[in-house]
Every structure is written in structure tokens, then in C-alpha cells.
Amino acid sequence: QVQLVESGGGLVQAGGSLRLSCATSIRTSGSYAMGWFRQAPGEEREVVAAISRSGSSTYYADSVKGRFTISRDNDKNTVYLQMNSLKPEDTAVYFCAASGRVLFTRNPNGYNYWGQGTQVTVSS
């Protein structure tokens, strides 16, 4: 079983920054593609960013391009989401996910392990 634990969420003013961390129990470095998803009240879960097993490929939703950066430290088995220039529209529960099925995907159906989520609230 792969355990995922998110941290770093909280309340921040618009224009501020947060860095989310996802600590994993992955023991074989680079064996899982990773992704960040978010879900706002009344909305469907949407992909925010994804990163391949090696970290060589990344994907970002149009709404966060240029503001968010996904990265991973395979030595620490941790994935990060650096969020800059936050907007109220970024308010959501953010989930970390891992995929042992494919090398790289932005499709939530491709992920078979999920964290519990962490709340990010951006005030105006």
C-alpha cells in the first residue's frame, strides 16, 4: 500500500504563496507518477498539475500555468506544489495522488492512490 499525506495548506491572502508537500511511503524511487488535484465546493475534481516518474515531464492546468510548480524529490519520496500569486479561485481541497499504472497522466482515473486532502483558502 502507498500512503500519501499532504501538508502545507492553510489560509492565505490573495497574491500570497503556499507550498504543499505530499509525503509518501513509496520505497522504490521514481516508480510512481504523481499528481495534484483540487475540488472546490459544488465542483468536480480537477487536475492541477502532474509529474512523471522521473520528473522529466510535467503538466499544468491552464488556470495555474506560470503560477504553480510541481516538483518531486525521489530521494525523499516527496512531491511538492509551489503555489504563487494565489487567487480566491484557487480555494479548494487539494489532493495528492500517485499512479502505479502509467508513467505519466493527468487523468484522475489513472491514479490509484490518494491522500486525504488539505484545505487551501485564499482570501481577497
Sequence and secondary structure as in RCSB ss.txt:
>XXXX:A:sequence
QVQLVESGGGLVQAGGSLRLSCATSIRTSGSYAMGWFRQAPGEEREVVAAISRSGSSTYYADSVKGRFTISRDND
KNTVYLQMNSLKPEDTAVYFCAASGRVLFTRNPNGYNYWGQGTQVTVSS
>XXXX:A:secstr
   EEEE  EEEETT  EEEEEEE   STT SEEEEEEE TTS  EEEEEE SSSS EEE TTTTTTEEEEEETT
TTEEEEEE S  GGG EEEEEEEESS SS   GGG  EE   EEEEEE 
